[in-house]
């Protein structure tokens, strides 16, 4: 039973609703209407007295009573995150309140993507979803969405400017690549990799989070230039080109470059200046690349001055890396070579995540169970780009929340007198502790994190 709990991946529940045209209404069969009415009525009667409200900064959190001692630890465009104590289980957790999830269609779509992906993905380098809830009692009242996840020690922002030796740096990068490889294996592109979307523990374990911008790969889809935080935005995104999975590799390259140099490597002041910063450093791209651009973009890019670019030995000099031994010098050469393969303007010439994992700088950590883990079972229609009204997105999200609650009731994540939930959590905790000790033995290092 424990093994089933650990490896359980939620199935689609009410996501078999027919997606109709923009001007049509989603119609439910009489059986589904009856089932939903029953579920909603049942939920209304059970929600009484389960929640309490607490002010966290400028935001009011209305959470289940089991989550106590809320303290703000981070915020962003998509949500506010608090640390909390799960008093039922005695473990610390992170509680994320999504900001205005139904303010517009874009916010609603992002909330849906994040929830569906977190429910389906199961990998040690991707943040684990523990609970989902809303304090509202019905679809009509539904406004707030809370995600409960495992609590980590710090974001990569707090680590990236440390003096990292090659072992720590390569191991952190290896874990990022393992998480990305797991997503890519299911055709999912993260699209918003940056240090604040990556969290770590003091034992150097790392997890990726924030999937509001993730989507399935599609050869005919052009990404809006504003989906990735500017400093980590790939050239094909800046220029409005079609993209593929290795758009995430550019972001990893930017993160690695920041680890080495101690600062952002392409720090543009706006969308256009970001492109200028890239070509000033890496050089003007080839004519073949230019010919793949839209005409208006091509005309602009080709009218810019021609830049020869800076060599990677100059961009990332030896003194920027650890160099205490001959071994360090070899690793420095490997690290610089990896950067030169990730930070490539033309995506057709940029390496894939599989190639990055097999690069000598990273491959020393290679474990098939981590790098080649089975892909998450995510069907395309769960994350497809068809447009829905805000109300339709809201209904889809609400059904996902109800589905999660029903799985708890049915014993799949159940909290009852049988102690199933306690066994589940304790077993995971034991695994976490065992892995922490294992990593300390295997790698012989910790990160010293200062809050």
CORDACOR-V246391 format. One record per run of one state. SS is the DSSP state (alpha for helix, beta for strand, coil for the rest). FROM is the first residue (numbers start at 1). TO is the last residue. If there is no record, write none. Layout:
SS	FROM	TO
SS	FROM	TO
//
This chain:
coil	1	1
alpha	2	7
coil	8	29
alpha	30	47
coil	48	50
beta	51	56
coil	57	58
beta	59	64
coil	65	66
beta	67	75
coil	76	78
beta	79	86
coil	87	90
beta	91	98
coil	99	104
alpha	105	120
coil	121	125
beta	126	126
coil	127	128
beta	129	133
coil	134	145
beta	146	150
coil	151	153
beta	154	155
alpha	156	158
coil	159	165
alpha	166	184
coil	185	187
beta	188	189
coil	190	194
alpha	195	197
beta	198	200
coil	201	205
beta	206	208
coil	209	214
beta	215	216
coil	217	221
beta	222	222
coil	223	229
alpha	230	232
coil	233	234
alpha	235	238
coil	239	241
beta	242	242
coil	243	246
alpha	247	261
coil	262	270
alpha	271	282
coil	283	286
alpha	287	290
coil	291	294
alpha	295	302
coil	303	311
alpha	312	315
coil	316	317
alpha	318	320
coil	321	325
alpha	326	342
coil	343	352
alpha	353	357
coil	358	359
alpha	360	363
coil	364	367
alpha	368	371
coil	372	379
alpha	380	382
coil	383	389
alpha	390	409
coil	410	419
alpha	420	443
coil	444	451
//
